Amino acid sequence: VTSDLLSAPSVAQGTALTQQANAAGAVAGINGDFFDINNSQAALGFEIQGGLLRKSGDRNAGQSFGVTDSGLGQLVNLALTATATWDGTARPLSGLNESGIPAGGIGSYTSAWGAYNRALLTGTATDTAEVWVADGRVVRAAQPPEGGTLPAGTTALVGREAGAAALRTLAVGRPVALAYALSPEAADRLRFAVGTDVVLVRDGVRRPDSETSQGAAGGSPAP
């Protein structure tokens, strides 16, 4: 018996749990996390699938449930440190395949994100830019963010305000090093992980602060 994360084909896509379970050949599936309802449909928390980071989280301090390669279930607060380095300066990235980019920030997106328009991830910002990086170099200079699935092996850096200004300094061919590090250390031993909300039961006792409404946190449990 094995377990893993069930998901839609793309991060920014919603499908029914039954479809996900059937596609994976699973005998059972359980809803998990909340999602960017009525927008990208992306989960709001971390996703690790098959031992690989699929997306980082932007809520609840990275609170996640996961299972290690050895089959041990864990509750863990995951954190991602991500940077894009050029001209000797490491610039922080807000996350990987997340459903929004903070003011002045730069987010990173891969083909796993899907076709959802990345321009919609910059909120009300009017000053935005997107640069494509592949094999450690810029392959497309700054343009307005757009929709469409990225080519395999390509990362889109999407910036707003100060982040957009920094991206506009990059010309095609410039070297850019992308780095992602998960913490705590146990994170690299997780077979899969999914974001969680409040703890419902601890030591066999229902928590008094458990969430009881179905519309909490701006969405519903993600399929």
Salt bridges, closest charged atoms under 4 A:
ASP4 OD2 - ARG191 NH2 3.48
ASP33 OD1 - ARG59 NH1 3.84
GLU47 OE1 - ARG54 NH1 2.76
ASP87 OD2 - ARG174 NH2 2.63
ASP127 OD1 - ARG168 NH2 2.51
GLU130 OE1 - ARG118 NE 2.71
GLU130 OE2 - ARG140 NH2 3.22
GLU146 OE2 - ARG140 NH1 3.46
GLU161 OE1 - ARG160 NE 2.90
ASP197 OD1 - ARG59 NH2 2.76
ASP209 OD1 - ARG207 NE 3.48
